[in-house]
Amino acid sequence: MRHPFPDPARPAGPSRRTVIAMACASLATVPLLTPSRAAAASARATGLDDPAKKEIAMQLVSSAENSSLDWKAQYRYIEDIDDGRGYTAGIIGFCSGTGDMLDLVELYAERSPGNVLAPYLPALRRVDGSDSHEGLDPGFPDDWRRAADADAEFRRAQDDERDRVYFDPAVRRGKEDGLRTLGQFAYYDAIVMHGDGGDRLSFGSIRERALGRARPPARGGDEVAYLHAFLDERVWAMRQEEAHSDTSRVDTAQRVFLNEGNLDLEPPLDWHVYGDAYHIG
C-alpha cells in the first residue's frame, strides 16, 4: 500500500489537511540502552546521510510504501491511489496534484531537453492542485515507466528531488536537534508522509508539539524520551487522515528500534509493517 506524499513547499488539498481537535498520547516508558547497543552507539555514531544508513532508510520507507525492500524498483511506479492528489509515482510518491511531480519533470526537462515526459509539462501545470488527469491520459503512465526504465537521467532526477525536498531537510533538522540516525529517520519518514507545510498535520507542527513535551539532546534533553514524544505526536497526526490511519510503520517499526535502544539503526533490524515481517541483516 502506498500513502500520499504531499510536497512540503506547496499546500495540500484542504480535504486531506482538515484538522480535528488535537489529542496527544502519553509518553511511553523510556527504556535503557543495552550494553551491546551502547557500545555500538559510542563506536559508530553515524548519521542517516552515511551511505549505508541512507540505504537502510530507503528500504524502511519502501517496506511501508511498497511492501518491498526493493526501493529501486519504484522509479517506474505510477498509479492514482484515489487520494485526491492525482497520479502518485516514483521512489518518493511524487504527486501530480501537489507540485512535486511538476518540479521533478521540469528538472528532468532542464537536464534532458526533449525527453518523453517534457510534452506533459503544460498539462502538469494545469492539474497542479487537483486530482485531474486532463492532458495526461492515456499516455503519461506508460511514458513515465518508459523514462524510468530507459533513462538513468530520469532516475537521477528522482534521487535529487527526493534529497532536496525530503531527505536533506529532515537530516539537517535532526542533526540540529542533536538526534542520531534513528531520530533523523523518524524525521525523514514524517516529512515524506506529512510534508512540511504550515498546517497542524505537517512535519513542522508534529515536531513543534514534540518540542513542547520533551527537550531534544541539543537542548539538554534525553534523546529517547524526546523521540517517544515525537512518535506519539506523529501517531496522532496519522490518525487524523484515513489514508494514514494504520500506524504500524511507527508502532511496529520505529518504536521497536527505539525500545531496543538502537539509536544508530545498526543491523540486524527486524520490524513489521501492515503485519508483514521484514529483516535487514
Phi, psi and chi 1 to 4 in degrees:
 res  aa     phi    psi   chi1   chi2   chi3   chi4
   1 MET       -  136.3  178.8  179.4 -179.8      -
   2 ARG  -114.8  131.3  173.4  174.7  -72.8  -90.8
   3 HIS   -95.4  160.0  -68.3  -47.9      -      -
   4 PRO   -71.3  152.6   25.0  -33.5      -      -
   5 PHE  -125.7   92.8  -66.8   81.6      -      -
   6 PRO   -68.3  145.9   23.8  -31.9      -      -
   7 ASP   -71.5  123.7  179.0    7.6      -      -
   8 PRO   -64.8  -17.1   21.9  -31.2      -      -
   9 ALA   -90.7   -6.9      -      -      -      -
  10 ARG  -130.9  145.6  -62.8  171.6 -177.1 -101.6
  11 PRO   -70.1  140.5   24.7  -32.4      -      -
  12 ALA   -86.2  167.7      -      -      -      -
  13 GLY   -59.4  141.9      -      -      -      -
  14 PRO   -61.4  -29.9   19.6  -31.7      -      -
  15 SER   -65.8  -24.7   63.6      -      -      -
  16 ARG   -95.5  -11.7  -52.0  -57.2  -85.2  173.9
  17 ARG  -117.7   13.1  -65.5  -60.5 -178.9  106.5
  18 THR   -70.1  129.6  -58.8      -      -      -
  19 VAL  -104.8  131.6  179.6      -      -      -
  20 ILE   -89.5  170.6  -51.8  171.5      -      -
  21 ALA   -57.2  135.1      -      -      -      -
  22 MET   -75.7  133.7 -173.4  169.9   74.8      -
  23 ALA  -133.9  117.4      -      -      -      -
  24 CYS   -98.1  137.1  -63.1      -      -      -
  25 ALA   -77.6  156.7      -      -      -      -
  26 SER   -77.5  157.4   61.2      -      -      -
  27 LEU   -65.1  137.3  -80.8  172.5      -      -
  28 ALA   -76.4  161.2      -      -      -      -
  29 THR   -62.6  135.8  -58.6      -      -      -
  30 VAL   -88.2  118.3  177.0      -      -      -
  31 PRO   -83.8  161.2   31.8  -34.0      -      -
  32 LEU   -89.9  148.8  -64.1  175.0      -      -
  33 LEU   -67.6  133.0  -74.2  174.2      -      -
  34 THR   -71.9  157.6   63.6      -      -      -
  35 PRO   -56.7  -40.6  -26.9   34.9      -      -
  36 SER   -66.5  -40.3   61.4      -      -      -
  37 ARG   -68.7  -38.9  -65.6  -60.0 -171.2 -170.7
  38 ALA   -63.8  -40.8      -      -      -      -
  39 ALA   -64.6  -41.4      -      -      -      -
  40 ALA   -63.7  -38.3      -      -      -      -
  41 ALA   -65.0  -42.7      -      -      -      -
  42 SER   -71.2  -29.3   61.9      -      -      -
  43 ALA   -80.4  -35.9      -      -      -      -
  44 ARG  -138.8   95.4  -62.2 -174.6  -63.0  -85.1
  45 ALA  -106.4   58.6      -      -      -      -
  46 THR   -77.8  160.9   58.7      -      -      -
  47 GLY   -98.4  174.9      -      -      -      -
  48 LEU   -66.5  -19.3 -161.4   66.2      -      -
  49 ASP   -82.6   -2.9   48.4   -2.4      -      -
  50 ASP   -61.2  133.1  173.9   85.5      -      -
  51 PRO   -53.5  -41.1  -28.4   36.1      -      -
  52 ALA   -67.2  -38.6      -      -      -      -
  53 LYS   -73.3  -34.1  -63.3  -58.9  173.1   67.7
  54 LYS   -64.3  -38.4 -173.8  173.3 -175.7  178.7
  55 GLU   -61.5  -41.5  176.7   66.9   20.4      -
  56 ILE   -61.8  -42.3  -71.7  173.3      -      -
  57 ALA   -59.7  -42.6      -      -      -      -
  58 MET   -63.6  -38.4  -61.7  -55.6  108.9      -
  59 GLN   -69.9  -39.7  -66.9 -179.3   63.0      -
  60 LEU   -62.1  -45.7  -72.2  170.0      -      -
  61 VAL   -64.4  -41.5  169.7      -      -      -
  62 SER   -64.5  -32.9 -173.9      -      -      -
  63 SER   -62.1  -35.2   72.7      -      -      -
  64 ALA   -82.3  -35.0      -      -      -      -
  65 GLU   -91.2  -28.1  -60.8  -57.8  -35.0      -
  66 ASN  -131.1    4.3  -54.6  100.4      -      -
  67 SER    53.3   39.9  -61.8      -      -      -
  68 SER  -157.6  147.1  169.7      -      -      -
  69 LEU   -85.6   -8.9  -63.1 -175.7      -      -
  70 ASP   -84.4   76.8 -173.1    4.8      -      -
  71 TRP   -67.6  -26.5   67.3  -90.4      -      -
  72 LYS   -70.5  -18.6  -66.9 -179.6 -179.0  178.1
  73 ALA   -73.1   -8.6      -      -      -      -
  74 GLN   -91.6   -2.7  -48.6  -47.2  -41.4      -
  75 TYR   -55.2  -34.8  -72.4  108.4      -      -
  76 ARG   -92.7   -3.2   71.2 -171.5  -44.7  -86.8
  77 TYR   -65.0  136.1  166.9   83.1      -      -
  78 ILE  -161.1  131.3 -177.4  167.4      -      -
  79 GLU  -165.9  164.1   67.8  174.7  -41.7      -
  80 ASP   -97.3  115.1 -170.8  -34.3      -      -
  81 ILE   -94.2   14.4   59.7  174.8      -      -
  82 ASP    58.9   43.7  -64.2  -39.0      -      -
  83 ASP  -109.7    7.8   65.9  -20.6      -      -
  84 GLY    86.8    6.3      -      -      -      -
  85 ARG  -114.7   16.7  -68.6 -177.3  171.7   99.4
  86 GLY    71.3 -141.7      -      -      -      -
  87 TYR   -74.8  138.3  -80.1  117.6      -      -
  88 THR  -113.6  133.0  -63.1      -      -      -
  89 ALA  -154.9  158.6      -      -      -      -
  90 GLY    80.8 -173.3      -      -      -      -
  91 ILE   -70.7  -16.5   58.8  169.6      -      -
  92 ILE  -129.1   11.3 -152.8   64.6      -      -
  93 GLY    72.4   46.1      -      -      -      -
  94 PHE   -58.5  135.8  -57.4   99.3      -      -
  95 CYS  -117.5  136.8  -65.9      -      -      -
  96 SER   -68.3  -21.7   60.4      -      -      -
  97 GLY   -95.0   -4.2      -      -      -      -
  98 THR  -118.6    2.8   61.3      -      -      -
  99 GLY    95.3  -24.6      -      -      -      -
 100 ASP   -73.3  -28.1   55.1   -6.4      -      -
 101 MET   -68.1  -40.3 -178.2 -179.4  -74.1      -
 102 LEU   -60.2  -46.8  171.7   59.2      -      -
 103 ASP   -58.6  -41.6  -69.2  -17.0      -      -
 104 LEU   -63.6  -47.9  167.4   63.9      -      -
 105 VAL   -68.6  -32.8  177.2      -      -      -
 106 GLU   -64.4  -42.8  -73.8  179.7  -24.5      -
 107 LEU   -61.6  -44.4  175.8   64.2      -      -
 108 TYR   -60.6  -39.9 -177.8   34.2      -      -
 109 ALA   -67.8  -34.9      -      -      -      -
 110 GLU   -64.4  -39.4  -69.7  173.2    6.3      -
 111 ARG   -83.2  -31.8  -65.5  178.9  175.8 -179.6
 112 SER  -133.9   75.7  -62.5      -      -      -
 113 PRO   -55.9  140.1  -23.7   34.6      -      -
 114 GLY    80.1   12.6      -      -      -      -
 115 ASN   -67.9  169.9   70.7   71.2      -      -
 116 VAL   -66.1  -20.8   69.2      -      -      -
 117 LEU   -95.0  -15.1  -63.0 -178.1      -      -
 118 ALA   -56.5  -38.3      -      -      -      -
 119 PRO   -62.3  -16.5  -25.8   36.6      -      -
 120 TYR   -88.5   -1.9  -64.9   99.3      -      -
 121 LEU   -59.0  -44.3  -80.9  169.8      -      -
 122 PRO   -58.7  -40.3  -26.0   36.1      -      -
 123 ALA   -67.5  -40.5      -      -      -      -
 124 LEU   -63.1  -35.3  -74.3  170.2      -      -
 125 ARG   -68.1  -36.7  -65.9 -175.9 -178.3  108.2
 126 ARG   -70.4  -38.5  -72.2 -165.1  -59.7  -88.9
 127 VAL   -87.0   -7.1  -57.0      -      -      -
 128 ASP   -55.2  128.6 -173.6   16.0      -      -
 129 GLY    91.6    4.7      -      -      -      -
 130 SER  -138.6  177.1   76.3      -      -      -
 131 ASP  -101.8   13.4   62.4   -3.4      -      -
 132 SER   -69.4  147.9  174.0      -      -      -
 133 HIS  -106.3    9.3  -66.0 -176.3      -      -
 134 GLU   -57.5  125.3 -176.2  179.1   -3.2      -
 135 GLY    85.6   -7.7      -      -      -      -
 136 LEU  -101.6  -35.8  -61.0  176.3      -      -
 137 ASP   -84.5  149.1  -70.4  -18.7      -      -
 138 PRO   -95.5   -4.7   34.8  -35.8      -      -
 139 GLY   -88.2  -18.9      -      -      -      -
 140 PHE   -59.4  -47.9 -174.6   66.5      -      -
 141 PRO   -58.6  -43.9  -26.2   36.7      -      -
 142 ASP   -65.5  -37.7  -75.5  -18.2      -      -
 143 ASP   -70.8  -33.8  -74.8  -24.9      -      -
 144 TRP   -60.4  -48.7  178.8  -77.5      -      -
 145 ARG   -63.6  -37.7  -72.6 -175.3  -76.5  -94.2
 146 ARG   -63.4  -43.9 -174.8  174.9  -61.7  110.5
 147 ALA   -64.1  -42.7      -      -      -      -
 148 ALA   -65.2  -37.6      -      -      -      -
 149 ASP   -75.2  -34.4  -69.3  -18.4      -      -
 150 ALA  -103.8  -20.4      -      -      -      -
 151 ASP  -123.8  108.9 -167.0   -9.6      -      -
 152 ALA   -62.2  -27.1      -      -      -      -
 153 GLU   -65.2  -35.1 -166.9   60.4   62.7      -
 154 PHE   -68.8  -39.7 -176.9   48.3      -      -
 155 ARG   -65.4  -39.7  -63.1 -169.3  -66.3  -85.9
 156 ARG   -64.4  -37.8  -80.1 -167.6  -68.8  -89.2
 157 ALA   -63.0  -40.3      -      -      -      -
 158 GLN   -61.1  -44.8  -70.7 -164.9   41.8      -
 159 ASP   -58.4  -46.0  -69.3  -18.9      -      -
 160 ASP   -67.4  -39.8  -69.1  -14.3      -      -
 161 GLU   -70.6  -37.8  -77.9  -62.0  -79.7      -
 162 ARG   -56.6  -45.9  172.3 -157.4   60.3 -156.0
 163 ASP   -68.8  -43.8  -70.0   -9.5      -      -
 164 ARG   -64.7  -43.8 -179.4 -175.7   70.7   86.0
 165 VAL   -91.1  -33.5  179.6      -      -      -
 166 TYR  -119.0  -58.7  -58.5  101.8      -      -
 167 PHE   -68.2  -54.0 -173.0   82.5      -      -
 168 ASP   -61.5  -44.8  -68.3  -12.5      -      -
 169 PRO   -61.8  -38.1  -25.2   35.8      -      -
 170 ALA   -65.3  -45.4      -      -      -      -
 171 VAL   -65.0  -42.0  171.0      -      -      -
 172 ARG   -60.5  -46.3 -178.7  175.2   63.1 -109.0
 173 ARG   -68.9  -35.5  -68.8 -167.4 -152.2 -178.4
 174 GLY   -60.9  -44.0      -      -      -      -
 175 LYS   -66.9  -37.0  -70.7 -176.9  176.4 -178.1
 176 GLU   -61.0  -33.2  -72.1  171.5   -4.7      -
 177 ASP   -86.2    1.6  -74.4  -19.0      -      -
 178 GLY    78.8   20.5      -      -      -      -
 179 LEU   -87.7  146.7  -57.4  178.4      -      -
 180 ARG   -88.0 -162.9  -74.4  145.6   63.4 -176.4
 181 THR   -60.8  -45.5  -51.7      -      -      -
 182 LEU   -61.4  -44.0  175.8   59.3      -      -
 183 GLY   -64.2  -39.4      -      -      -      -
 184 GLN   -63.6  -37.8  -67.2  166.7   32.3      -
 185 PHE   -66.3  -40.7  174.9   75.0      -      -
 186 ALA   -58.2  -39.1      -      -      -      -
 187 TYR   -65.8  -44.7  -82.8   16.9      -      -
 188 TYR   -61.6  -48.2  173.4   56.5      -      -
 189 ASP   -62.0  -34.5 -167.0   61.4      -      -
 190 ALA   -71.4  -42.7      -      -      -      -
 191 ILE   -70.4  -29.7 -157.5  170.3      -      -
 192 VAL   -63.6  -46.6  157.6      -      -      -
 193 MET   -78.5  -44.1  175.3  178.5  -78.6      -
 194 HIS  -101.9  -11.6  -59.2  -80.8      -      -
 195 GLY    73.5 -179.8      -      -      -      -
 196 ASP  -129.3   41.7 -163.8   22.4      -      -
 197 GLY   -80.7 -162.1      -      -      -      -
 198 GLY   -99.0    1.0      -      -      -      -
 199 ASP   -82.1  171.8   63.9  -88.9      -      -
 200 ARG   -78.0   -6.3  -65.2  175.1   70.3 -172.8
 201 LEU  -102.8    2.3  -61.4 -173.9      -      -
 202 SER   -78.0  164.8   69.1      -      -      -
 203 PHE   -54.9  -46.8  161.4   75.1      -      -
 204 GLY   -58.6  -39.2      -      -      -      -
 205 SER   -72.5  -37.9  -64.4      -      -      -
 206 ILE   -58.8  -46.4  -66.1  169.5      -      -
 207 ARG   -63.4  -43.6  175.4  176.2  170.6  -90.6
 208 GLU   -62.5  -39.7  -77.0  -56.8  -48.1      -
 209 ARG   -66.4  -38.3  -71.4 -166.3  -63.7  -87.2
 210 ALA   -63.9  -41.2      -      -      -      -
 211 LEU   -64.0  -26.2  -70.5  171.2      -      -
 212 GLY   -75.4  -13.3      -      -      -      -
 213 ARG  -109.4  -25.1  -61.5  175.8   55.9 -167.5
 214 ALA  -154.0  149.1      -      -      -      -
 215 ARG   -89.8  136.3  -71.0  179.2  -62.1  164.5
 216 PRO   -77.3  169.4   31.9  -35.9      -      -
 217 PRO   -56.3  -36.0  -27.5   35.2      -      -
 218 ALA   -63.6  -17.7      -      -      -      -
 219 ARG  -110.9   19.8  -58.1 -175.4 -171.2 -178.0
 220 GLY    86.0   11.0      -      -      -      -
 221 GLY   -93.3  176.3      -      -      -      -
 222 ASP   -87.1  127.3  179.3   84.2      -      -
 223 GLU   -64.6  -42.2 -176.2  170.4    9.8      -
 224 VAL   -64.8  -45.2  174.3      -      -      -
 225 ALA   -61.7  -42.6      -      -      -      -
 226 TYR   -63.7  -43.3  172.0   73.6      -      -
 227 LEU   -66.2  -35.3  -74.1  177.1      -      -
 228 HIS   -61.4  -41.4  -86.0  -59.5      -      -
 229 ALA   -62.7  -43.5      -      -      -      -
 230 PHE   -62.5  -45.7 -179.8   83.0      -      -
 231 LEU   -66.8  -34.9  -66.7 -178.8      -      -
 232 ASP   -58.9  -46.5  -72.6  -14.3      -      -
 233 GLU   -67.8  -35.5  -63.9  -62.1  -21.4      -
 234 ARG   -62.8  -45.5  169.0   81.5 -169.7  -78.6
 235 VAL   -60.8  -42.4  165.8      -      -      -
 236 TRP   -59.8  -45.5  174.8   83.1      -      -
 237 ALA   -63.2  -40.4      -      -      -      -
 238 MET   -61.6  -39.0  -69.6  173.8   69.2      -
 239 ARG   -72.2   -9.9  -72.2  175.7  175.0  163.9
 240 GLN   -81.5  -12.4  -50.9  -47.1  -54.8      -
 241 GLU  -122.1  126.0  -62.1 -175.9  -82.1      -
 242 GLU   -55.8  -39.9 -177.1  178.6   -5.6      -
 243 ALA   -65.9  -18.4      -      -      -      -
 244 HIS  -113.1    9.0  -61.6  155.8      -      -
 245 SER   -69.7  -19.9   58.6      -      -      -
 246 ASP   -79.5  112.9 -174.5  -46.0      -      -
 247 THR  -100.8   20.8   60.0      -      -      -
 248 SER   -65.2  -26.4   58.8      -      -      -
 249 ARG   -64.3  -18.8   67.4 -163.4  -67.0  157.7
 250 VAL   -98.0  -52.8  171.9      -      -      -
 251 ASP   -65.1  -42.0  -59.3  -27.2      -      -
 252 THR  -114.4   19.7   54.1      -      -      -
 253 ALA  -134.3  -82.6      -      -      -      -
 254 GLN   -59.6  -41.2  -64.9  172.5   50.4      -
 255 ARG   -67.7  -31.6 -169.8   89.2   72.3  176.7
 256 VAL   -62.2  -48.3  169.4      -      -      -
 257 PHE   -62.2  -38.5  -52.8  143.4      -      -
 258 LEU   -66.6  -43.9 -178.4   56.3      -      -
 259 ASN   -65.8  -26.1  -73.6  -25.8      -      -
 260 GLU   -79.4   -8.5  -68.3  173.3  -13.7      -
 261 GLY    75.0   19.5      -      -      -      -
 262 ASN   -88.4   71.1 -168.0   -5.6      -      -
 263 LEU   -76.0  -10.1  -61.9  178.5      -      -
 264 ASP  -109.6   12.4  -70.5  -55.0      -      -
 265 LEU    49.1   51.9  -82.1 -179.5      -      -
 266 GLU   -83.6  127.0  -66.8  -71.3  -11.5      -
 267 PRO   -65.1  156.0  -18.8   31.9      -      -
 268 PRO   -76.7  147.6   28.1  -35.6      -      -
 269 LEU  -122.2  131.7  -61.1  169.9      -      -
 270 ASP  -129.7  130.9  -68.1  -79.9      -      -
 271 TRP  -155.4  171.1   72.5   98.6      -      -
 272 HIS  -129.4  143.7  -68.4   76.2      -      -
 273 VAL  -136.8  127.1 -177.5      -      -      -
 274 TYR    55.4   30.7  -48.7  130.6      -      -
 275 GLY    86.4   -9.2      -      -      -      -
 276 ASP   -89.4  139.5  -62.8  -31.6      -      -
 277 ALA   -92.6  142.1      -      -      -      -
 278 TYR  -135.2  154.1  -62.7   94.0      -      -
 279 HIS  -146.5  135.4  172.1   80.2      -      -
 280 ILE  -122.7  120.3  -64.9  176.0      -      -
 281 GLY   -87.2      -      -      -      -      -
